[in-house]
Amino acid sequence: MTSTQIQPGFLLLEDGTLFHGTLRGPFPPTVAEVVFTTNMSGYQEVFTDPSYRGQIVVMTAPMIGNYGINEEDPESAGIQVAGVVVRELSAAYSSWRATGDLSAWLTKAQVPILADVDTRRLTRHLRTAGVMRGVIAAGESPSAEVRAALDACPSMEGLDLATRVTTREPYTWGDPNATSHIVAYDFGIKRNILRLFEAHDCRITVLPAETPAEDALKLAPDGVFLANGPGDPAAVEYAPATVRKLAGAKVPIFGICLGHQILALTFGAKTVKMPYGHRGGNHPVKEVSTGRVLITSQNHGFAVAGDESGIPGAPDLQVTHVNLNDGTIEGLRHKELPIFAVQYHPEAAPGPHDARPLFNQFLDVVRESGGRKPTNS
């Protein structure tokens, strides 16, 4: 059997629910947490986003792969998802930017793609029962070995995946002579974050997740950025102590996604696992101070405990944004220090750009705190 041949396959969830489909290529059973995203486009960005590390992603859009893949859009150096589930996998692609097809790209990376699945039923099931572990395998029904592999799959709770996706060595991005110098902690940073900082006349030094605060401060940053990333924020136990030291130095700090959760934990908050998380490009978020609504891109399965009225255990933090679907906290700021963060992704590409001004707001804080003034803030 070649990698392009098609065979029967299935997705088995840990509650015993079975979904049949077709599998491209001979793959061993693949076990992971099964999640869904409502993105209508941007599948290449989704599959290369480190925040999806180790997850089987269900695409709710009915057809995937119709514009192929290219070399410009990936959010990291490789595919991060463990597997992909789709309703219809396009047999052809059409885009002037395309350099190949989605199926071959995933197969080359040994990432299984299960097609011809009733993704509407699957998504409704995950919304009702909550995300859970699952296994993609070949065949009509699961064997004892497949069930054993699923039983052995660890829960996402308690997993520190940031140390698995972070850079192993520091590196720089952007013009060495840029106006502002931002130090970014890589918990799973997306490339479009780096592109946007560069577009705002910033030089970025990207550091491994476990870098001590003292080493970051020696670089004399104008500001510190805490990146997005996968896994359980409470399991990133080394991060709050680092952030606490950075905050003590009164350096401006901006966090996104996992960085938002780490900031909350630093100041006494707790995080909780959500029933099925927020993943997609159409989530409404309210700015508390103005009532203005932003349409945002999101990808997270944990949330900061609390609501619009406040964050239990973290009296120094103020809630700035909330999700209009379920009331969860989407943004926070420190009441005295130059620190703020959001749960959603203002750098979304593709996706809504409502929140992109947050990069300008951060650089305004950098300037007001004594950093060098960005040229296009």
Secondary structure, DSSP 8 states (H G I E B T S, - for coil): --TT-EEEEEEEETTS-EEEEEEES----EEEEEEEE--SS-HHHHHT-GGGTTEEEEE-SSEE-TT-B-SS--SSSS---SEEE-SEE-S----TT--B-HHHHHHHTT--EEES--HHHHHHHHHHH--EEEEEEESSS--HHHHHHHHT---STT---HHHHS-SS-EEES-TT-SEEEEEEESS--HHHHHHHHHTTEEEEEEETT--HHHHHHT--SEEEE----S-GGG-TTHHHHHHHHHHTT--EEEETHHHHHHHHHTT--EEEEEEEEEEEEEEEEETTT--EEEEEEEEEEEES-BTTB-TT-TTEEEEEEETTT--EEEEEESSSSEEEESSBTT-SSS--TTTHHHHHHHHHHHHTT----TT-
